[in-house]
Amino acid sequence: MGITRQQFEQMKNRVRGGFHAATPVFTTGLRAAGPRVILGIDPSLRGTGFRVIRVANQHPQTLAHGAIVCPARWEHSRCLVKITQSLRDVVRQHQPTICVVEGLFYAQNLQTALLMGEARGAALAAAAEAGLEIYEIAPRKVKQAIVGYGAAQKMAVAKMVQRLLNLPEPPAPDAADALALALAHAQEFGRYTLSAPKKI
Protein backbone atom coordinates (compact mmCIF):
# COMPACT_ATOMS: atom_id res chain seq x y z
CA MET A 1 0.00 0.00 0.00
CA GLY A 2 1.45 3.42 -1.00
CA ILE A 3 1.85 6.37 1.32
CA THR A 4 1.94 10.08 0.63
CA ARG A 5 5.04 12.23 1.04
CA GLN A 6 3.40 13.93 4.03
CA GLN A 7 2.84 10.57 5.74
CA PHE A 8 6.45 9.62 5.01
CA GLU A 9 7.71 12.84 6.62
CA GLN A 10 5.54 12.18 9.68
CA MET A 11 7.03 8.71 10.07
CA LYS A 12 10.53 10.17 9.86
CA ASN A 13 9.67 12.68 12.57
CA ARG A 14 8.42 9.89 14.83
CA VAL A 15 11.67 7.99 14.41
CA ARG A 16 13.67 11.13 15.22
CA GLY A 17 11.59 11.72 18.35
CA GLY A 18 10.05 14.90 16.99
CA PHE A 19 6.49 13.55 16.98
CA HIS A 20 4.02 14.80 19.58
CA ALA A 21 0.99 12.56 19.79
CA ALA A 22 -1.57 15.30 20.25
CA THR A 23 -0.48 17.66 17.48
CA PRO A 24 -1.73 15.79 14.39
CA VAL A 25 -5.38 15.77 15.39
CA PHE A 26 -6.24 18.72 13.15
CA THR A 27 -3.10 19.22 11.13
CA THR A 28 -3.19 16.18 8.85
CA GLY A 29 -5.50 14.54 6.43
CA LEU A 30 -8.78 16.38 6.90
CA ARG A 31 -10.56 16.47 3.56
CA ALA A 32 -11.25 19.86 2.08
CA ALA A 33 -14.94 19.16 1.68
CA GLY A 34 -17.50 21.69 2.86
CA PRO A 35 -18.11 22.31 6.56
CA ARG A 36 -19.51 19.38 8.53
CA VAL A 37 -21.55 19.77 11.68
CA ILE A 38 -21.00 16.90 14.13
CA LEU A 39 -22.99 16.08 17.26
CA GLY A 40 -21.05 14.16 19.90
CA ILE A 41 -23.07 12.42 22.62
CA ASP A 42 -21.83 10.86 25.88
CA PRO A 43 -24.98 9.08 27.14
CA SER A 44 -25.83 8.73 30.82
CA LEU A 45 -29.22 8.44 32.49
CA ARG A 46 -28.56 11.31 34.92
CA GLY A 47 -26.16 13.46 32.89
CA THR A 48 -25.94 13.01 29.11
CA GLY A 49 -23.20 15.22 27.70
CA PHE A 50 -23.49 16.66 24.20
CA ARG A 51 -21.38 18.87 21.99
CA VAL A 52 -21.91 20.26 18.50
CA ILE A 53 -18.91 21.30 16.41
CA ARG A 54 -18.45 22.59 12.88
CA VAL A 55 -15.41 21.27 11.05
CA ALA A 56 -14.14 23.21 8.04
CA ASN A 57 -10.71 22.09 6.85
CA GLN A 58 -8.43 22.34 9.92
CA HIS A 59 -10.47 24.74 12.02
CA PRO A 60 -13.06 23.11 14.34
CA GLN A 61 -15.52 25.47 16.00
CA THR A 62 -17.81 24.79 18.96
CA LEU A 63 -21.47 25.60 18.23
CA ALA A 64 -23.14 24.26 21.37
CA HIS A 65 -22.40 22.16 24.44
CA GLY A 66 -24.00 21.09 27.66
CA ALA A 67 -25.35 18.25 29.75
CA ILE A 68 -28.91 16.93 29.98
CA VAL A 69 -29.24 16.58 33.74
CA CYS A 70 -31.99 14.53 35.39
CA PRO A 71 -32.50 14.62 39.19
CA ALA A 72 -32.01 11.39 41.13
CA ARG A 73 -35.69 11.42 42.20
CA TRP A 74 -36.93 11.15 38.60
CA GLU A 75 -38.15 7.81 37.27
CA HIS A 76 -36.06 6.25 34.52
CA SER A 77 -38.81 6.75 31.96
CA ARG A 78 -38.95 10.49 32.67
CA CYS A 79 -35.18 10.77 32.20
CA LEU A 80 -35.35 8.97 28.86
CA VAL A 81 -38.05 11.34 27.63
CA LYS A 82 -35.96 14.36 28.62
CA ILE A 83 -32.86 12.98 26.86
CA THR A 84 -34.80 12.37 23.66
CA GLN A 85 -36.62 15.71 23.67
CA SER A 86 -33.51 17.72 24.56
CA LEU A 87 -31.47 16.15 21.78
CA ARG A 88 -34.31 16.78 19.33
CA ASP A 89 -34.08 20.47 20.23
CA VAL A 90 -30.29 20.48 19.75
CA VAL A 91 -30.61 18.81 16.34
CA ARG A 92 -33.38 21.19 15.28
CA GLN A 93 -31.36 24.25 16.27
CA HIS A 94 -27.93 23.32 14.88
CA GLN A 95 -28.78 20.92 12.02
CA PRO A 96 -25.92 18.41 12.41
CA THR A 97 -25.60 15.73 9.75
CA ILE A 98 -23.42 13.34 11.78
CA CYS A 99 -23.82 11.92 15.28
CA VAL A 100 -21.02 10.16 17.17
CA VAL A 101 -21.49 8.12 20.35
CA GLU A 102 -19.05 6.22 22.49
CA GLY A 103 -18.81 2.52 21.68
CA LEU A 104 -20.08 -0.05 24.15
CA PHE A 105 -17.75 -0.91 26.99
CA TYR A 106 -17.54 -3.66 29.57
CA ALA A 107 -19.24 -2.78 32.84
CA GLN A 108 -18.72 -4.89 35.95
CA ASN A 109 -22.02 -3.70 37.39
CA LEU A 110 -24.98 -5.08 35.43
CA GLN A 111 -27.33 -2.39 36.71
CA THR A 112 -24.97 0.34 35.50
CA ALA A 113 -24.73 -1.32 32.09
CA LEU A 114 -28.53 -1.48 31.77
CA LEU A 115 -28.99 2.18 32.71
CA MET A 116 -26.29 3.23 30.28
CA GLY A 117 -27.95 1.15 27.55
CA GLU A 118 -31.30 2.84 28.19
CA ALA A 119 -29.79 6.33 27.92
CA ARG A 120 -27.83 5.35 24.83
CA GLY A 121 -30.99 4.02 23.19
CA ALA A 122 -32.87 7.26 23.87
CA ALA A 123 -30.02 9.30 22.38
CA LEU A 124 -29.72 7.08 19.32
CA ALA A 125 -33.47 7.25 18.72
CA ALA A 126 -33.39 11.06 18.67
CA ALA A 127 -30.47 11.08 16.22
CA ALA A 128 -31.90 8.36 13.99
CA GLU A 129 -35.34 9.93 13.62
CA ALA A 130 -33.64 13.14 12.44
CA GLY A 131 -31.87 11.19 9.70
CA LEU A 132 -28.34 11.72 11.04
CA GLU A 133 -25.52 9.38 10.08
CA ILE A 134 -24.61 7.67 13.35
CA TYR A 135 -21.13 6.37 14.19
CA GLU A 136 -19.57 4.88 17.27
CA ILE A 137 -15.96 5.03 18.39
CA ALA A 138 -14.37 2.86 21.07
CA PRO A 139 -13.37 4.79 24.23
CA ARG A 140 -9.68 3.88 23.88
CA LYS A 141 -9.69 5.05 20.28
CA VAL A 142 -11.10 8.42 21.29
CA LYS A 143 -8.36 8.91 23.89
CA GLN A 144 -5.72 7.78 21.42
CA ALA A 145 -6.96 10.29 18.84
CA ILE A 146 -7.17 13.24 21.22
CA VAL A 147 -4.34 12.67 23.71
CA GLY A 148 -2.19 10.09 21.95
CA TYR A 149 -2.63 7.51 24.74
CA GLY A 150 -5.52 5.04 24.90
CA ALA A 151 -5.62 4.88 28.71
CA ALA A 152 -5.48 8.65 29.33
CA GLN A 153 -7.34 10.10 32.30
CA LYS A 154 -10.44 12.27 31.89
CA MET A 155 -8.58 15.42 32.92
CA ALA A 156 -5.95 14.87 30.22
CA VAL A 157 -8.73 14.55 27.62
CA ALA A 158 -10.46 17.70 28.90
CA LYS A 159 -7.22 19.73 28.78
CA MET A 160 -6.42 18.60 25.25
CA VAL A 161 -9.97 19.42 24.13
CA GLN A 162 -9.51 22.88 25.67
CA ARG A 163 -6.28 23.34 23.73
CA LEU A 164 -7.64 22.11 20.41
CA LEU A 165 -10.62 24.46 20.49
CA ASN A 166 -8.98 27.39 22.29
CA LEU A 167 -11.49 27.24 25.13
CA PRO A 168 -10.97 29.56 28.12
CA GLU A 169 -11.03 26.59 30.54
CA PRO A 170 -11.30 22.80 30.41
CA PRO A 171 -14.90 21.66 29.82
CA ALA A 172 -16.82 19.63 32.39
CA PRO A 173 -16.24 15.84 32.14
CA ASP A 174 -19.51 14.96 30.35
CA ALA A 175 -19.14 17.78 27.85
CA ALA A 176 -15.42 17.02 27.36
CA ASP A 177 -16.17 13.38 26.52
CA ALA A 178 -18.85 14.38 24.02
CA LEU A 179 -16.56 16.92 22.40
CA ALA A 180 -13.68 14.42 22.27
CA LEU A 181 -15.98 12.03 20.40
CA ALA A 182 -16.83 14.67 17.79
CA LEU A 183 -13.18 15.67 17.37
CA ALA A 184 -12.01 12.07 17.12
CA HIS A 185 -14.59 11.37 14.43
CA ALA A 186 -13.51 14.45 12.47
CA GLN A 187 -9.92 13.22 12.60
CA GLU A 188 -10.78 9.63 11.66
CA PHE A 189 -13.17 10.65 8.88
CA GLY A 190 -10.54 12.87 7.35
CA ARG A 191 -7.89 10.19 6.98
CA TYR A 192 -7.62 7.46 4.39
CA THR A 193 -7.44 4.33 6.49
CA LEU A 194 -8.40 0.71 6.20
CA SER A 195 -10.46 0.93 9.41
CA ALA A 196 -13.31 3.32 8.68
CA PRO A 197 -15.42 4.58 11.62
CA LYS A 198 -18.13 2.09 12.56
CA LYS A 199 -21.54 3.21 11.34
CA ILE A 200 -24.59 2.07 13.33
Secondary structure, DSSP 8 states (H G I E B T S, - for coil): ----HHHHHHHHHHHHT---TTGGGGTS-----S-EEEEEEE--SSEEEEEEEEEETTEEEEEEEEEEE--TTS-HHHHHHHHHHHHHHHHHHH--SEEEEE-----S-HHHHHHHHHHHHHHHHHHHHTT-EEEEE-HHHHHHHHTS-TT--HHHHHHHHHHHHT-SS---HHHHHHHHHHHHHHHHHTS--SS--EE-
